[in-house]
């Protein structure tokens, strides 16, 4: 979903589309949506992902080369802000995170080829 206006306006537009009608009564506040999102169980998203992946591979024709799938990998390096909180979550706890570490992440994208 790409937001084109404020968060609250997008919520109002969505509710108006779902409920129907031409009246502009606020059905859901930004705060209520935020609080409800905090209650979502991450397991549900993990399961939805598993179902999506399983259904894709059930019907997909997988091309192989010498009995192996060929994948292309694209990796980047993202530098993160120097903060104690970030460093403590990414490094060995025995190190001084502010002095010895330049926090970074390496997102990787896999592409099916062939």
Protein Blocks (a to p, Z undefined) as FASTA:
>chain_A
ZZfbdfklmmmmmmmmmngpjbdcdfbdfklmmmmmmmpcfklmmmmmmmmmmmmmmmpc
cddeehiacdddddddddddddfklmmmmmcfkbcfklmpccdddddddddeZZ
